[in-house]
């Protein structure tokens, strides 16, 4: 009887995961809101610059940087969503509403910690790629060697993304 009570209590401790799930969802919501405000601010800047016929030296870089920064925040928000959904499905319960949906919504279906890790790591790699291109957009190049380094780094990222897309596919 003591063993049954202990095991029941031990099993119930899994509900502590709900803190990570709830605050992960809150974090995702905050990231989506901040990214949306960044897009709004960028759109407002574009409107006022064209409306007032102003010439801003770094206008295009600022617009692209603002949009790419927002995409970066959205992707991190997606990481938080995947994390929250995955933890909930692994430790608490399957999400019944997702199973009732007739569509092929397999992106949020998590059946193991390895699946969760793979999905999160792929999104994190995309965040790093987006961040890389955001920084590249603000870099000034002063010679052929720096342009060669840029070309090599873009090639390395392309090769890495190619191999990342092959992970888990057994063709």
C-alpha positions in Angstrom: 0.0 0.0 0.0 2.8 2.4 0.8 4.4 1.6 -2.5 1.2 2.4 -4.4 0.8 5.7 -2.6 4.5 6.6 -3.3 4.2 5.6 -7.0 1.0 7.6 -7.3 2.6 10.7 -5.9 5.7 10.1 -8.0 3.6 9.8 -11.1 1.7 13.0 -10.2 4.9 15.0 -10.1 4.9 15.0 -13.9 2.3 17.8 -13.7 5.2 20.2 -12.8 5.8 20.2 -16.6 2.6 22.3 -16.9 4.7 25.3 -15.6 7.1 24.9 -18.6 4.1 24.4 -21.0 2.2 27.5 -19.7 5.2 29.8 -19.6 6.5 28.4 -22.9 3.2 29.4 -24.5 3.3 32.8 -22.8 6.9 33.2 -24.1 5.7 32.3 -27.6 2.9 34.8 -27.4 5.2 37.6 -26.2 7.7 36.8 -29.1 4.8 36.8 -31.7 3.6 40.2 -30.3 7.0 41.8 -30.3 7.7 40.5 -33.8 4.4 41.9 -35.0 5.1 45.3 -33.5 8.5 45.2 -35.3 6.8 44.5 -38.6 4.3 47.3 -37.8 7.1 49.8 -37.0 9.0 48.8 -40.2 5.8 49.3 -42.2 5.2 52.7 -40.5 8.8 53.7 -41.3 8.3 52.8 -45.0 5.1 54.7 -45.2 6.4 57.9 -43.6 9.7 57.8 -45.6 7.8 57.6 -48.9 5.0 59.9 -47.8 7.5 62.6 -46.8 9.8 61.9 -49.7 12.7 61.6 -47.4 16.0 60.1 -48.5 17.4 57.8 -45.9 20.9 56.5 -46.6 20.3 53.0 -45.1 16.6 52.8 -45.8 16.7 49.4 -47.6 19.0 47.8 -45.1 16.8 49.1 -42.2 13.6 47.7 -43.8 15.1 44.3 -44.6 16.8 44.2 -41.2 13.5 45.0 -39.5 11.6 42.3 -41.4 14.3 39.7 -41.0 14.5 40.5 -37.3 10.8 39.9 -37.0 11.1 36.6 -38.8 13.8 35.6 -36.4 11.5 36.4 -33.4 8.6 34.5 -35.1 10.9 31.4 -35.5 12.0 31.6 -31.9 8.3 31.8 -31.0 7.7 28.6 -33.1 10.5 26.9 -31.1 8.6 27.8 -27.9 5.4 26.5 -29.3 7.0 23.2 -30.4 8.6 23.0 -26.9 5.3 23.5 -25.1 3.2 21.2 -27.3 5.9 18.5 -27.2 6.3 18.6 -23.4 2.6 18.4 -22.9 2.1 15.5 -25.3 5.1 13.6 -23.8 4.5 14.1 -20.1 0.8 15.0 -19.6 -1.6 13.7 -22.4 -2.1 13.6 -26.1 -3.9 16.7 -27.4 -7.3 15.3 -28.4 -8.4 18.3 -30.5 -5.3 17.8 -32.7 -6.2 14.1 -33.3 -9.8 15.0 -34.2 -8.6 17.4 -36.9 -8.9 15.6 -40.3 -5.9 17.4 -41.8 -2.4 16.2 -42.1 -1.2 18.3 -39.1 1.8 16.2 -38.1 4.1 19.1 -37.3 3.0 19.3 -33.7 2.7 15.5 -33.2 5.5 14.5 -30.8 5.9 10.9 -29.8 9.4 10.9 -28.2 12.1 13.2 -26.8 14.2 12.6 -29.9 11.4 13.8 -32.1 11.0 16.9 -30.0 14.7 17.5 -30.0 14.9 17.1 -33.8 12.0 19.5 -34.5 13.4 22.1 -32.2 16.9 21.8 -33.5 15.8 22.2 -37.1 13.9 25.4 -36.2 16.9 26.7 -34.2 19.2 26.1 -37.2 16.7 28.2 -39.3 16.9 30.9 -36.6 20.7 30.9 -36.9 20.5 31.1 -40.7 18.1 34.0 -40.6 20.3 35.8 -38.0 23.3 35.2 -40.3 21.6 36.8 -43.2 20.4 39.7 -41.1 24.0 40.4 -40.1 25.3 39.9 -43.6 22.9 42.6 -44.8 24.4 45.1 -42.4 28.1 44.3 -43.3 30.2 46.4 -45.5 32.7 44.6 -47.8 36.0 46.2 -48.6 37.6 43.7 -50.9 37.5 40.6 -53.0 38.7 38.4 -50.1 35.7 39.5 -47.9 33.3 38.7 -50.8 35.0 35.3 -51.2 34.4 34.7 -47.4 30.8 35.6 -47.9 30.4 33.3 -50.9 32.0 30.4 -48.9 29.8 31.0 -45.9 26.7 31.0 -48.0 27.8 27.8 -49.7 28.5 26.2 -46.3 25.0 27.2 -45.1 23.5 25.8 -48.2 25.3 22.5 -47.9 24.4 22.3 -44.2 20.7 22.9 -45.0 20.8 20.3 -47.7 22.1 17.7 -45.3 19.7 18.8 -42.6 16.8 18.3 -45.0 18.0 14.7 -45.6 18.0 13.8 -41.8 15.2 11.4 -41.0 14.4 10.7 -44.7 15.1 7.1 -45.7 14.8 7.2 -49.4 
